[in-house]
Each structure stands twice: as structure tokens, then as C-alpha cells.
Amino acid sequence: MKLREQIDMELKEQTPSEEILREILQNGKPRRFPERRLLLCAVLAAALVAVPVSAHMFGSITETTPITDENRELADQPDIALAQVAPADETGFEEPTLLMDDPEKLAEVTGGIIQKVNEGAFLPDTITVLSLSSNTDGTGWVIPELLTLNGFTTVFTKENGSGWYLKKGETLQMQYQIGTAAKEDSQSPKGMEIGYICDHIFYSGNFMKEQNFSYTLTAPEDGTYYLYNINCCSGKIHITGGDIH
Amino acid sequence: MTEQEEQLTALFRQYAPQIHRMCCLYLKDYHLAEDAVSETFLRAYRALPSFRREASPKTWLVRIAVNVCRSRMRSPSYREPTLDEIPEPGDLTDTPNQIENRLWVCREIMRLPVKYREVILLRYYQEFTVKEIARILRLPASTISGRLKRAKAMLKPLLKEGYFDET
């Protein structure tokens, strides 16, 4: 028997009353507990006040954030203090469109780098485009110290915001390390998805669970490529440095 | 009846029972679940004119229901019931053993932490793919796969019964 059939059997008495439908159609109101809406508004208002306060007290991040001497304490924060409160769209009435389903907005947010998401790929809403400086000997680009939370996507570019033009078969390699700071909460491997964008199309990446990440892109066709990573673990990932070459 | 009302009625009759049962297991409270179903379909009713059918109606409704359940769970008035506190549906003359047998799968699922419970419900009750769940929960697909794997490991008794066998 399938799980679904078993659950339906166990909860067969649990069927919603048609009265719910009638009340929505007649009044356009919830069937009960309308006062909860007021409570929700109060909670939201409190949360809005709390965000700047908690951000000031603890520091929080809303996207992939470079770590510098000025904000180094962020890397030592517990996950709960780093995360923002739930986005307002989860409590509102409008069902928001995912960024990946809105090509115009997606292009706007990424400066035109991503204009389409390949079929079957999933791109979370929080995207940061990060331009990298070239290293001193000019052989690669330096990935700085970064902090990310679950679902944060980082797209890497050259210092001028452009991608890497590769001919079919040419390679581009990205490597970086995580979680080696002195106060890191855990030095265990953490999951990230790493992949590429080719000619403004975002493709599904490879899931890896490592301490030292290494990803080599072999261009499947001529085109302009960008590399990206997505934090897939439940908490923060502290990238301590790396490069693309 | 207007076209919008007819659409809502059709959606309610087709999907409300399974959304209601999903909310029961999500919130572990039958009355709150009914309230959540009510709010889900109210939101859907208001948003129907702007529903562009890029997702299936089921995906759309389940996404609303998940958001409603999450809002409920974040509410200061919500306290997650323990399994002993969950009222039993159905025949009140059942003995505790009969009840335990009747609800054993549901109870196993309700024991899971919510982040594992929701992926099990979406994958094996609503029968969405991992990618569809990723879209509903707005998380990377690999996060969903990892949570499913851990959730199934926590549900060993159900695993033995073959409830997670893919067909």
C-alpha cells in the first residue's frame, strides 16, 4: 500500500466541511478566528520593528556577504541570529512569483547575466552577483572570504562584471575552502551546489559535500560562462577563500 | 454563480480533503487544520484572478497551504501538541489500542521535526517530485533530497512496510 492510501485511510473522518466553501463564497471571509488576522498584523508589526533592532544587536545577512575586518563578528554568529525573519510574502495574501519564473526581473536582479533558467533547474530567489579581483600574478581571480545561508546563490564574475568566454572543451576551475576560521561552529563538510550559467541560461549544478570544494567546468559549447554556488545546508557556510582559474 | 466562484468550488471539491489531511499532519491539530484549509481557499479565492496557471492548481494550492501552516506555527499562540494531546478522530468507543493501530502511520509522521515532516508529506502524500517540492518550499532541490533521505531514515518502521516504494 502507498503511504498516501494509508494516510487517507487513517484520517478518513477528516474531511473539510462544505460550510467552509459556503462562507468564503458568501462573505469572502475566513470561517473562524477572524481576530487572528489582527494578531498576525500585530506580530508582523513587531517583527518589522525587531528586524533593525536584532540586526543592530546581532548582525544579520540577507544575501551572500563578504567578510571584512569591519563585519568579522558575523562569521561567529549562530545561524539563528544571522537569519532574517520570514519574508513578508509568506504571510500575505498574494502568492508571489518565484524570481526564476519572471525572466524580466531575473535579468534585472542579475544585471542580465541570467535571463532564463533551464528546464528542470531550480534557482532560489536570493542571488548575489560578486565580481572577483584578479590575483597578483594575473593567472586567476580571487574568491574572498564569504558568508552564506541556506538558499543563497552567488554568481561569480570577473572584476569588470563580465564572464569567461570559453571555446568548446576549454576548462574553467573553481576551488575554495570552508569553515576553517578559529571560532567556526563546525568543521564538518557542508553541502553546496556548484554549476554554471552559459549565454545567460542557468543550468543545474552538481551537489557536493566537502570541506575543500573543487569544480571544473569543461565547456560543452562555445559561449560566455559564469560559475555559481548555492548554499544547500541548513545553516551558514563560511567560505574562507579560493580562486577561479 | 460567477466564473471565479465556480472555479473555487471545483478546486475545493477536488483538493480540499487532501489539503485538509496534510494540514492535520503538519499542525497536529484537527481544528487548526480546518482553519488553515479555510484560509488557504480564501487566499486562493482572492488570488484566482491573478493565477496564471504556470503551476498546476494543486501545486499552487499546496504552496498556499504550506505558507498558511508555517504562519500558524510561527504564531505566538501556537504550541506544537505532543502526541498524547492530539484528539482522536472517529469512533469514541475505540480502545486506546484500536486508536493506536488506526493512526500508527500518521503518528510516526507527526513525530518527525517539521522540516522532515513537510518533505515526507509533499513527496509521499501529495506525490510531488523533488523539483516541485523545491519550488514549493523555495529551497534547493539537493536540500530537499537530503531531508527526504534523513526523514526516511527516521521512519524505519514505515520503510519496512514498503510505504516509500517508488512505482
Chai-1 contact restraints between the chains, C-beta under 6 A:
chainA,res_idxA,chainB,res_idxB,connection_type,confidence,min_distance_angstrom,max_distance_angstrom,comment,restraint_id
A,L3,B,Y124,contact,1.0,0.0,6.0,A-B,restraint_1
A,L3,B,Y163,contact,1.0,0.0,6.0,A-B,restraint_2
A,R4,B,Y125,contact,1.0,0.0,6.0,A-B,restraint_3
A,Q6,B,V105,contact,1.0,0.0,6.0,A-B,restraint_4
A,I7,B,Y125,contact,1.0,0.0,6.0,A-B,restraint_5
A,E10,B,R102,contact,1.0,0.0,6.0,A-B,restraint_6
A,E10,B,L103,contact,1.0,0.0,6.0,A-B,restraint_7
A,E10,B,V105,contact,1.0,0.0,6.0,A-B,restraint_8
A,E10,B,C106,contact,1.0,0.0,6.0,A-B,restraint_9
A,L11,B,R21,contact,1.0,0.0,6.0,A-B,restraint_10
A,E13,B,P89,contact,1.0,0.0,6.0,A-B,restraint_11
A,E13,B,G90,contact,1.0,0.0,6.0,A-B,restraint_12
A,Q14,B,H20,contact,1.0,0.0,6.0,A-B,restraint_13
A,Q14,B,R21,contact,1.0,0.0,6.0,A-B,restraint_14
A,Q14,B,C24,contact,1.0,0.0,6.0,A-B,restraint_15
A,Q14,B,P89,contact,1.0,0.0,6.0,A-B,restraint_16
A,T15,B,P17,contact,1.0,0.0,6.0,A-B,restraint_17
A,P16,B,A16,contact,1.0,0.0,6.0,A-B,restraint_18
A,P16,B,H20,contact,1.0,0.0,6.0,A-B,restraint_19
A,P16,B,V37,contact,1.0,0.0,6.0,A-B,restraint_20
A,I20,B,S38,contact,1.0,0.0,6.0,A-B,restraint_21
A,L21,B,F12,contact,1.0,0.0,6.0,A-B,restraint_22
A,I24,B,F41,contact,1.0,0.0,6.0,A-B,restraint_23
A,I24,B,L42,contact,1.0,0.0,6.0,A-B,restraint_24
A,I24,B,Y45,contact,1.0,0.0,6.0,A-B,restraint_25
A,L25,B,E5,contact,1.0,0.0,6.0,A-B,restraint_26
A,P30,B,S38,contact,1.0,0.0,6.0,A-B,restraint_27
A,P30,B,E39,contact,1.0,0.0,6.0,A-B,restraint_28
A,P30,B,L42,contact,1.0,0.0,6.0,A-B,restraint_29
A,R31,B,S38,contact,1.0,0.0,6.0,A-B,restraint_30
A,R32,B,D35,contact,1.0,0.0,6.0,A-B,restraint_31
A,F33,B,D35,contact,1.0,0.0,6.0,A-B,restraint_32
A,E90,B,N67,contact,1.0,0.0,6.0,A-B,restraint_33
A,T91,B,S71,contact,1.0,0.0,6.0,A-B,restraint_34
A,F93,B,R43,contact,1.0,0.0,6.0,A-B,restraint_35
A,F93,B,R46,contact,1.0,0.0,6.0,A-B,restraint_36
A,E95,B,A47,contact,1.0,0.0,6.0,A-B,restraint_37
A,E95,B,I64,contact,1.0,0.0,6.0,A-B,restraint_38
A,D101,B,E54,contact,1.0,0.0,6.0,A-B,restraint_39
A,F122,B,A134,contact,1.0,0.0,6.0,A-B,restraint_40
A,F122,B,A141,contact,1.0,0.0,6.0,A-B,restraint_41
A,G151,B,L139,contact,1.0,0.0,6.0,A-B,restraint_42
A,E193,B,P140,contact,1.0,0.0,6.0,A-B,restraint_43
A,E193,B,S142,contact,1.0,0.0,6.0,A-B,restraint_44
A,F207,B,S142,contact,1.0,0.0,6.0,A-B,restraint_45
A,I230,B,P140,contact,1.0,0.0,6.0,A-B,restraint_46
A,C232,B,P140,contact,1.0,0.0,6.0,A-B,restraint_47
A,C232,B,S142,contact,1.0,0.0,6.0,A-B,restraint_48
A,C232,B,T143,contact,1.0,0.0,6.0,A-B,restraint_49
